[in-house]
Amino acid sequence: MGAAPMDQIIQKLGYVQLDSIRNLSRAHHHILWSRDQTYRERDLHRVAHKGRAAFEHFSHDACLLPISTYPMWTRRFRQFREKLGRRGWYASMPDAKGRAVIRDRIARDGPLTSSDFDHEKPDAPRGMWERPPTKLALDYMWYCGELSTSHREGFRKYYDLTERVIPDDVRGAEVSDVAQIDWLCRAALDRLGFATPGDLKRFWEACSTAEVRHWVAETESDLVQVEVQGHDGSWRHAFAPVDIEMRLNALLAPTSRMRVLNPFDPAMRDRKRLSFLFGFDYVNEIFVPKAKRRWGYYVYPVLEGDRMIARIDLSGGPKTGIRPIQQLWVEPGVRWSDNRQKRLEAEVARLSRLSN
């Protein structure tokens, strides 16, 4: 797989969520594979990190973002600097002088991971989300844009000086806050096709509700007002780009192929929009206590054409090779035939080869 296809996929999506949990494959690999079945896990480092087609930061969660987005993300760095400071979890991180020592070591030794630093009381028990002070400092500098992800080994993140990771022409671009908000809202709308102000806010989670509403008010004359019918027949007022009719006319009919989506897929992330358009209510139950789960620890949605038809559990089974379908839940109103079962098994077999 060449660099251009993945670069284009990341650009078109706007972001690819990163997640450490590995069930069949990690979320970011699955998301990219869903758009190009020739993709393999080893491709990510070569294109996104080594090729610098993307950078890592925090949108609604940790994400891989197109490198072209970087100049529009500088206010995001400032937001984190103002939000985190030395409060909450970050109260115990080293002060500015201590962080300078960490930064100087990275400058001298090159990309380092958190385990390369000596942590205080390494054997002391910690809560699930607690982090050693040095790790907090590394993350704080990463959130603020002082450090960037150089690369990953497995899922282990290596921190480096931002000036050695982000290309000079991208890093040096200066864009005003107003222009950044305008770009973020337009970029979100371009990818969504139509959106309410809430949809626009939730796409990046980089602008406040007030900022998005102000943008809509200021830009309304350049947008098309539309009415969108939801799965339940109800209508919702939204906004669309001026070329919305051309876009609709250019749409290809969806194929009948079944697709096993990742719970962190961009098509799934906005649960409110998902429920309105597809009538599909999905809860990721990874962090739900086992006794309270309705479905299971890691359950995959199944898309057929333009319809969510089922969800499946692919947990257990071999670490490599085809995963067995542990359990299948069919959505109301869907008739499950032998043909559908065969097509689902074929898709699971294809997905199982992702990590090979």
C-alpha positions in Angstrom: 0.0 0.0 0.0 1.5 3.4 -1.0 1.5 6.5 1.1 -1.0 8.5 -1.0 -4.1 6.3 -0.3 -3.7 6.4 3.5 -2.8 10.1 3.4 -6.1 10.7 1.5 -8.1 8.5 3.9 -6.9 10.4 7.0 -7.5 13.7 5.2 -11.0 12.8 4.2 -12.0 11.5 7.6 -10.4 14.5 9.5 -9.2 12.3 12.3 -8.6 8.7 13.3 -9.1 7.8 16.9 -6.2 6.1 18.7 -6.9 3.5 21.3 -4.7 1.2 23.3 -7.2 -1.7 23.7 -6.5 -4.5 21.3 -9.4 -6.9 20.8 -9.1 -8.1 17.2 -7.0 -5.1 16.2 -6.6 -1.7 17.7 -9.2 0.9 16.7 -7.0 3.0 14.5 -5.9 0.1 12.4 -9.5 -1.2 12.1 -10.7 2.3 11.0 -8.2 2.6 8.3 -8.7 -1.0 7.1 -12.4 -0.4 6.8 -11.6 2.2 4.1 -8.9 0.1 2.3 -8.7 -3.6 2.8 -5.1 -3.7 1.6 -4.1 -1.7 4.7 -2.0 -3.6 7.2 -0.9 -2.5 10.7 2.7 -2.1 9.7 1.7 0.7 7.2 0.8 3.2 9.9 4.3 4.1 11.1 5.7 4.3 7.6 3.1 6.8 6.4 1.8 8.7 9.4 4.9 8.9 11.6 7.9 8.4 9.3 6.2 10.1 6.4 4.8 12.8 8.6 1.4 12.7 6.9 -0.3 13.1 10.2 0.4 14.2 13.8 -1.1 13.0 17.1 -3.1 15.1 19.5 -6.3 15.3 21.5 -9.6 16.1 19.8 -12.6 14.4 21.5 -9.9 11.8 22.4 -6.4 10.9 21.3 -6.4 11.1 17.6 -4.3 11.0 14.5 -4.9 14.2 12.5 -3.8 15.3 9.0 -0.6 17.3 9.2 -2.5 20.1 7.3 -4.7 20.5 10.4 -1.7 21.5 12.6 -1.9 25.3 12.0 -5.6 25.2 12.9 -4.8 23.4 16.2 -2.5 26.0 17.9 -5.4 27.5 19.9 -6.1 23.9 21.1 -2.5 23.8 22.6 -3.2 27.0 24.4 -6.6 25.7 25.7 -4.8 22.8 27.3 -2.1 25.0 28.8 -4.8 27.2 30.4 -7.0 24.2 31.4 -4.4 21.9 32.9 -1.7 24.1 34.5 -0.8 22.5 37.9 -4.3 21.6 38.8 -6.1 18.3 39.5 -3.9 15.3 38.4 -1.2 17.7 37.2 -0.7 19.3 40.6 2.0 16.7 41.3 4.0 17.1 38.1 7.4 18.9 38.1 7.3 22.7 37.9 8.6 24.7 34.9 12.2 24.2 36.0 11.7 20.4 36.4 10.0 20.2 33.0 12.9 22.1 31.4 15.2 19.3 32.7 13.0 16.7 31.0 12.9 18.7 27.8 16.7 19.1 27.8 17.2 15.4 28.1 15.0 14.7 25.1 16.8 17.4 23.2 20.1 15.7 24.0 19.1 12.0 23.8 16.4 12.0 21.1 12.9 10.6 21.3 12.1 9.0 24.6 9.2 7.1 26.2 8.0 7.6 29.7 9.7 4.4 30.9 13.1 6.0 30.0 12.7 8.2 33.0 13.1 7.1 36.6 9.8 7.3 38.3 9.4 8.0 42.0 8.5 5.0 44.1 8.1 2.7 41.0 6.7 -0.2 43.1 4.2 1.8 45.0 0.5 0.9 44.2 -1.4 3.5 42.1 -5.0 4.0 41.1 -6.1 3.0 37.6 -5.7 6.5 36.1 -2.8 7.7 38.3 0.5 8.6 36.6 4.0 9.3 38.0 5.0 13.0 38.0 7.4 12.6 35.1 4.7 11.0 33.0 2.3 13.8 33.9 5.0 16.3 32.8 5.5 14.6 29.5 1.8 14.5 28.8 1.3 18.1 29.8 4.1 19.2 27.4 2.5 17.0 24.7 -1.0 18.6 25.3 0.5 22.1 25.2 2.4 21.4 21.9 5.9 21.6 23.3 6.5 17.9 22.7 5.0 15.7 19.9 4.7 12.0 19.2 7.8 11.0 17.2 6.7 7.4 16.6 5.2 4.4 18.4 6.5 0.9 19.1 3.5 -1.2 19.5 1.3 1.4 21.3 4.2 2.9 23.3 4.5 6.6 22.5 7.9 8.2 22.0 8.1 12.0 22.8 10.3 14.4 20.9 10.7 18.1 20.6 7.9 19.5 18.4 10.4 21.3 16.2 12.0 18.0 15.3 8.6 16.3 14.5 6.4 18.9 12.8 7.7 20.3 9.5 8.9 23.9 9.7 6.5 25.3 7.1 3.5 23.8 9.0 4.7 24.6 12.5 5.5 28.2 11.5 2.2 29.1 10.0 0.3 31.8 12.1 -3.5 31.6 12.0 -5.7 33.8 14.1 -8.2 32.3 16.5 -11.1 33.6 14.4 -9.7 32.0 11.3 -9.0 28.7 13.1 -12.6 28.5 14.3 -13.9 29.3 10.8 -11.7 26.6 9.4 -12.7 24.0 12.0 -16.4 24.6 11.5 -16.1 24.5 7.7 -14.0 21.4 7.8 -16.4 19.6 10.0 -19.4 20.6 7.8 -17.5 19.6 4.7 -17.1 16.1 6.1 -20.5 15.8 7.7 -22.4 17.1 4.6 -25.1 18.6 6.8 -25.0 19.4 10.5 -26.7 21.1 13.4 -24.5 23.4 15.6 -24.2 20.5 18.1 -23.0 18.2 15.3 -20.3 20.7 14.4 -19.2 21.1 18.0 -19.0 17.4 18.6 -17.0 16.7 15.4 -13.7 18.1 16.8 -14.6 19.1 20.3 -12.1 21.9 19.8 -14.6 24.8 19.8 -17.1 25.8 22.5 -20.9 25.7 21.9 -20.9 29.5 22.0 -18.1 29.7 19.4 -19.9 27.4 17.0 -23.2 29.2 17.4 -21.5 32.5 16.8 -19.9 31.1 13.7 -23.2 29.8 12.3 -24.8 33.2 13.0 -22.0 35.0 11.2 -21.8 32.5 8.3 -25.5 31.7 7.8 -25.8 33.6 4.6 -23.1 31.4 3.1 -24.8 28.2 4.1 -27.9 26.3 2.9 -30.6 25.7 5.4 -32.0 22.1 5.1 -34.5 19.9 6.8 -33.2 16.3 7.6 -35.5 13.4 8.2 -34.4 11.0 10.9 -34.8 7.2 11.1 -38.0 7.7 13.2 -39.6 10.0 10.6 -39.0 13.2 12.6 -37.4 16.3 11.0 -34.5 18.3 12.1 -33.3 21.8 11.0 -29.6 21.8 9.9 -27.1 23.6 7.7 -25.3 22.4 4.6 -22.6 23.6 2.2 -23.8 25.7 -0.7 -23.1 22.8 -3.1 -25.2 20.3 -1.2 -27.4 19.4 -4.1 -24.4 18.7 -6.3 -23.0 16.5 -3.6 -26.2 14.6 -3.2 -26.5 14.1 -7.0 -22.9 12.7 -7.1 -23.5 10.2 -4.3 -23.1 6.5 -5.4 -25.7 4.0 -4.2 -24.3 2.1 -1.1 -23.1 -1.5 -1.8 -24.8 -4.4 -0.1 -21.5 -5.5 1.4 -21.5 -6.0 5.1 -19.0 -4.1 7.1 -17.9 -4.8 10.7 -17.2 -1.3 12.1 -15.0 -0.4 15.0 -16.8 1.1 18.0 -14.4 4.1 17.7 -15.1 4.6 13.9 -15.9 8.2 12.9 -19.2 6.9 11.6 -20.1 5.7 15.1 -18.5 8.4 17.3 -21.4 10.9 17.5 -24.0 8.7 19.2 -26.7 11.4 19.0 -26.3 11.7 15.2 -26.0 8.0 14.8 -29.3 7.4 16.7 -31.1 10.1 14.8 -30.0 9.0 11.3 -29.9 5.2 11.8 -32.1 4.5 14.8 -29.1 2.6 16.2 -28.4 3.1 19.9 -24.9 2.1 20.7 -23.1 2.1 24.0 -19.4 1.1 24.2 -19.4 -1.1 27.3 -15.7 -1.4 27.8 -15.8 0.6 31.0 -19.2 -0.7 32.1 -19.1 -3.1 35.0 -19.6 -6.7 33.7 -22.8 -7.2 35.6 -24.3 -4.1 34.1 -23.4 -4.8 30.4 -26.3 -5.3 28.0 -24.2 -6.6 25.1 -20.5 -7.2 26.1 -17.0 -5.9 26.6 -16.1 -5.2 22.9 -19.1 -5.5 20.6 -18.8 -4.5 16.9 -21.6 -2.8 14.9 -22.5 -4.3 11.6 -23.4 -2.1 8.6 -25.1 -3.3 5.5 -25.5 -0.7 2.8 -26.9 2.3 4.6 -28.4 0.3 7.4 -27.1 -0.8 10.8 -28.4 -4.4 11.0 -26.6 -6.1 13.9 -23.9 -6.2 16.4 -21.4 -9.0 17.1 -19.0 -10.2 19.8 -15.6 -11.3 18.4 -13.9 -11.7 21.7 -11.9 -14.8 22.6 -10.5 -17.1 20.0 -6.9 -17.3 18.6 -4.6 -14.3 18.7 -4.1 -14.8 15.0 -6.3 -16.3 12.4 -10.1 -16.0 11.9 -12.0 -15.0 15.0 -15.2 -17.0 15.7 -18.4 -15.0 16.1 -19.2 -15.5 19.8 -22.6 -13.9 19.7 -24.8 -12.1 17.3 -27.6 -9.6 18.0 -29.9 -8.8 15.1 -31.5 -5.4 15.0 -35.4 -5.2 15.2 -37.0 -5.6 11.8 -34.0 -7.3 10.2 -34.6 -10.9 8.8 -31.4 -12.9 9.3 -31.0 -15.3 6.4 -28.4 -17.9 5.6 -27.0 -15.6 2.9 -26.5 -12.8 5.4 -24.8 -15.2 7.8 -22.4 -16.3 5.1 -21.6 -12.7 4.1 -21.0 -11.7 7.7 -18.6 -14.7 8.2 -16.7 -13.7 5.0 -16.3 -10.1 6.3 -15.1 -11.4 9.7 -12.6 -13.6 7.8 -11.3 -10.6 5.9 -11.0 -8.5 9.0 -9.2 -11.3 10.9 -6.3 -11.0 8.4 -5.7 -7.3 9.2 -2.9 -7.9 11.6 -1.1 -10.5 9.4 
